Amino acid sequence: MWHASISGFGLSGDTLRAVALRALDGVGDATLGQWEERGRLALHVRRRLTIDEARRVDGVKDIRGTPDALKRFERMRPHLPRGWTEII
């Protein structure tokens, strides 16, 4: 899954959405599934991989709640705002 999270104080929902969709230009396939969610801090847009992208990563796997998900989150922690606790 491709995922863009966009936050901007004072920006309209339409502007946040446009920025998120621009970030996902050229990746994934929205016709296979795309979800938008307004979170506490950001607008999140998630999009399924294309069939070719899924093949290149040896298929799609749901890693939520696994040790691998926690390991990936810990690698990203230095890039997240201080105190960030959201992990799925």
Secondary structure, DSSP 8 states (H G I E B T S, - for coil): -EEEEE--TT--HHHHHHHHHHHTTTSS-GGG-EEEEE-SS-EEEEE---HHHHHHTTS----TTSHHHHHHHHHHGGGS-TT-----
